[in-house]
Amino acid sequence: MSHLSGIRNNARMLKIPGVLRRIGPGLITGAADDDPSGIATYSQAGAQLGLHSLWSIVFAWPLVVAVQVICARIGVVTGRGLAANLHGNLPRPLLLTVVCALLLANTLNIAADLAAIGDAIRLVFGGSQHLYSLIAGLLCAFLQIRIPYERYVHILKWLTLSLLAYTGVIFTVHIPWQEVLRDAVWPNIQWTPEYINMVVALFGTTISPYLFFWQTAQEIEERQVKRKSHAATTRQLSSELRQVRHDTTFGMAVSCFIAFFIMLTTAVTLHVSGVTDIQSSSQAAEALRPIVGPLAFLLFALGIIGSGLLAVPVLAGSAAYAVAEAFERPTGLSLKPTEARTFYAVIAVATLGGAALDFTSINPIKALYWSAIVNGVVAVPLLFIILWLAGLPRVLGDFVIKGRLLFLGRLAAAVMAICAVSMLVLLIRP
């Protein structure tokens, strides 16, 4: 019996790689959502607002799930990316405006992420942040152009597991759980520029435009392989959409879970100590010191580097999908550079352009925070356009969004629009 038990255990172990291969774009997108911009924004929110920031991530989870499921549905049903679908349904000037806004926002986000990677390496080894940022940018561009993304993304995902260290705060620091529960479900909104800016940044880094284009494209590439290029039946599409919903719900749950504990950690460490404005990566790393002691800087650096190296290709890739689709050029990471020149050229330009911006006097933490705000503003018109597209029978046929999915999508767009408009009003108000 023990011999048979051993055989069964070995069989289970052999199945693990197969399980890992079945992880879909939803989980990978969720991991990329906790990029350095997200880490910095969540850390800043916890330090500045304390426990009052927790409601935002709880509220955002069903909204980001709905938005990503809608985007994935467009890709699965039509077999075309967002920009490709918009190409035949939007006036060309509006389409180009959307694509240019995404390219600009992604390039700024790449610059901020690379700056954070460089600063994280500097924390551990010393040296020049700018040089490390440039090396990271060159490495990301080389790997994405020369090596298929799916070959190295699995290694990079494991580095982001260092972010789970933030969950260790519950074992090392006194947590006022009653207050945590109250603030997690009951917003304490303050109509001040600082508070509204932070809320826009939080929603912008959680519901990010680049994730819309990325997951749509990745769902297409994954289905092309699974279907062996054959058209799917209505029954197959329904089954695939259920899988997408489950994968996306879980992936975004992981993302929001980590974000929640990043904010909780900084709230009960930095905020209670009077540190309410994080000016550097070293200050953000201090939030981990009560948990892991002197290894705080190393652990923080690994989290930033791992999440950054995972997010930069997603940012560059989503911009490349949008630009190439808008101009009806071949797209896909499965294609060789010679087969999709425009696609890979955009990846190179966005990545290296972001690296070039790091040779300015950029403050990594501030750049990450403001890139989240830019994403929050850019996401608003994109969300309304995506909802309009997903409601067209000529695009999705019997799979147009309705019911709860439509309600949550509209709620996400409305909430982000209200936050963005409120921010602008408070900024210009004398």
ChimeraX attribute file (.defattr): number of C-alpha atoms within 10 A of each C-alpha:
attribute: neighborCount
match mode: 1-to-1
recipient: residues
	/A:1	6
	/A:2	7
	/A:3	8
	/A:4	9
	/A:5	10
	/A:6	11
	/A:7	12
	/A:8	12
	/A:9	11
	/A:10	11
	/A:11	11
	/A:12	10
	/A:13	11
	/A:14	11
	/A:15	10
	/A:16	10
	/A:17	9
	/A:18	10
	/A:19	9
	/A:20	10
	/A:21	10
	/A:22	9
	/A:23	12
	/A:24	19
	/A:25	23
	/A:26	28
	/A:27	22
	/A:28	23
	/A:29	24
	/A:30	26
	/A:31	24
	/A:32	26
	/A:33	28
	/A:34	29
	/A:35	29
	/A:36	33
	/A:37	33
	/A:38	27
	/A:39	26
	/A:40	29
	/A:41	33
	/A:42	32
	/A:43	31
	/A:44	30
	/A:45	31
	/A:46	30
	/A:47	29
	/A:48	25
	/A:49	20
	/A:50	24
	/A:51	25
	/A:52	24
	/A:53	29
	/A:54	29
	/A:55	20
	/A:56	20
	/A:57	25
	/A:58	17
	/A:59	17
	/A:60	19
	/A:61	19
	/A:62	18
	/A:63	25
	/A:64	27
	/A:65	25
	/A:66	24
	/A:67	26
	/A:68	28
	/A:69	27
	/A:70	26
	/A:71	25
	/A:72	28
	/A:73	27
	/A:74	27
	/A:75	25
	/A:76	27
	/A:77	22
	/A:78	15
	/A:79	20
	/A:80	18
	/A:81	29
	/A:82	25
	/A:83	25
	/A:84	22
	/A:85	20
	/A:86	22
	/A:87	18
	/A:88	12
	/A:89	14
	/A:90	14
	/A:91	10
	/A:92	13
	/A:93	9
	/A:94	12
	/A:95	20
	/A:96	18
	/A:97	11
	/A:98	20
	/A:99	22
	/A:100	15
	/A:101	19
	/A:102	24
	/A:103	22
	/A:104	15
	/A:105	24
	/A:106	28
	/A:107	26
	/A:108	27
	/A:109	31
	/A:110	32
	/A:111	31
	/A:112	32
	/A:113	36
	/A:114	37
	/A:115	32
	/A:116	31
	/A:117	32
	/A:118	27
	/A:119	29
	/A:120	28
	/A:121	22
	/A:122	19
	/A:123	18
	/A:124	14
	/A:125	10
	/A:126	10
	/A:127	13
	/A:128	12
	/A:129	22
	/A:130	23
	/A:131	17
	/A:132	21
	/A:133	29
	/A:134	24
	/A:135	16
	/A:136	24
	/A:137	29
	/A:138	15
	/A:139	14
	/A:140	24
	/A:141	22
	/A:142	14
	/A:143	14
	/A:144	23
	/A:145	20
	/A:146	13
	/A:147	14
	/A:148	14
	/A:149	17
	/A:150	12
	/A:151	11
	/A:152	13
	/A:153	15
	/A:154	14
	/A:155	12
	/A:156	18
	/A:157	18
	/A:158	13
	/A:159	19
	/A:160	22
	/A:161	15
	/A:162	18
	/A:163	22
	/A:164	16
	/A:165	19
	/A:166	22
	/A:167	18
	/A:168	16
	/A:169	23
	/A:170	14
	/A:171	9
	/A:172	11
	/A:173	13
	/A:174	10
	/A:175	15
	/A:176	10
	/A:177	10
	/A:178	9
	/A:179	11
	/A:180	18
	/A:181	13
	/A:182	15
	/A:183	18
	/A:184	20
	/A:185	15
	/A:186	14
	/A:187	14
	/A:188	15
	/A:189	12
	/A:190	10
	/A:191	11
	/A:192	13
	/A:193	16
	/A:194	14
	/A:195	17
	/A:196	21
	/A:197	22
	/A:198	25
	/A:199	24
	/A:200	27
	/A:201	29
	/A:202	28
	/A:203	29
	/A:204	28
	/A:205	29
	/A:206	31
	/A:207	28
	/A:208	25
	/A:209	25
	/A:210	25
	/A:211	24
	/A:212	25
	/A:213	26
	/A:214	26
	/A:215	29
	/A:216	28
	/A:217	29
	/A:218	23
	/A:219	25
	/A:220	23
	/A:221	20
	/A:222	13
	/A:223	17
	/A:224	15
	/A:225	10
	/A:226	10
	/A:227	11
	/A:228	8
	/A:229	9
	/A:230	10
	/A:231	11
	/A:232	15
	/A:233	9
	/A:234	12
	/A:235	9
	/A:236	12
	/A:237	16
	/A:238	15
	/A:239	11
	/A:240	18
	/A:241	19
	/A:242	14
	/A:243	14
	/A:244	22
	/A:245	19
	/A:246	16
	/A:247	22
	/A:248	27
	/A:249	22
	/A:250	16
	/A:251	24
	/A:252	27
	/A:253	19
	/A:254	19
	/A:255	24
	/A:256	24
	/A:257	16
	/A:258	23
	/A:259	28
	/A:260	23
	/A:261	23
	/A:262	30
	/A:263	29
	/A:264	29
	/A:265	30
	/A:266	31
	/A:267	29
	/A:268	20
	/A:269	22
	/A:270	24
	/A:271	22
	/A:272	14
	/A:273	11
	/A:274	10
	/A:275	16
	/A:276	19
	/A:277	17
	/A:278	20
	/A:279	14
	/A:280	15
	/A:281	22
	/A:282	17
	/A:283	16
	/A:284	24
	/A:285	20
	/A:286	18
	/A:287	28
	/A:288	25
	/A:289	16
	/A:290	15
	/A:291	20
	/A:292	17
	/A:293	11
	/A:294	12
	/A:295	13
	/A:296	20
	/A:297	24
	/A:298	18
	/A:299	21
	/A:300	28
	/A:301	25
	/A:302	21
	/A:303	26
	/A:304	31
	/A:305	26
	/A:306	24
	/A:307	30
	/A:308	29
	/A:309	26
	/A:310	29
	/A:311	29
	/A:312	31
	/A:313	24
	/A:314	26
	/A:315	28
	/A:316	30
	/A:317	29
	/A:318	28
	/A:319	29
	/A:320	27
	/A:321	29
	/A:322	30
	/A:323	25
	/A:324	23
	/A:325	23
	/A:326	22
	/A:327	13
	/A:328	13
	/A:329	15
	/A:330	15
	/A:331	25
	/A:332	19
	/A:333	21
	/A:334	13
	/A:335	15
	/A:336	15
	/A:337	16
	/A:338	9
	/A:339	14
	/A:340	17
	/A:341	16
	/A:342	21
	/A:343	28
	/A:344	28
	/A:345	15
	/A:346	22
	/A:347	28
	/A:348	22
	/A:349	15
	/A:350	29
	/A:351	31
	/A:352	23
	/A:353	17
	/A:354	27
	/A:355	27
	/A:356	16
	/A:357	20
	/A:358	27
	/A:359	15
	/A:360	8
	/A:361	8
	/A:362	15
	/A:363	17
	/A:364	26
	/A:365	28
	/A:366	18
	/A:367	21
	/A:368	30
	/A:369	29
	/A:370	22
	/A:371	27
	/A:372	31
	/A:373	25
	/A:374	23
	/A:375	27
	/A:376	26
	/A:377	25
	/A:378	21
	/A:379	25
	/A:380	24
	/A:381	13
	/A:382	18
	/A:383	23
	/A:384	17
	/A:385	15
	/A:386	20
	/A:387	19
	/A:388	11
	/A:389	23
	/A:390	23
	/A:391	16
	/A:392	15
	/A:393	12
	/A:394	11
	/A:395	18
	/A:396	18
	/A:397	13
	/A:398	11
	/A:399	18
	/A:400	19
	/A:401	23
	/A:402	12
	/A:403	7
	/A:404	10
	/A:405	17
	/A:406	18
	/A:407	13
	/A:408	18
	/A:409	25
	/A:410	18
	/A:411	14
	/A:412	23
	/A:413	22
	/A:414	15
	/A:415	15
	/A:416	24
	/A:417	21
	/A:418	12
	/A:419	21
	/A:420	25
	/A:421	15
	/A:422	17
	/A:423	24
	/A:424	14
	/A:425	12
	/A:426	15
	/A:427	14
	/A:428	7
	/A:429	8
	/A:430	5
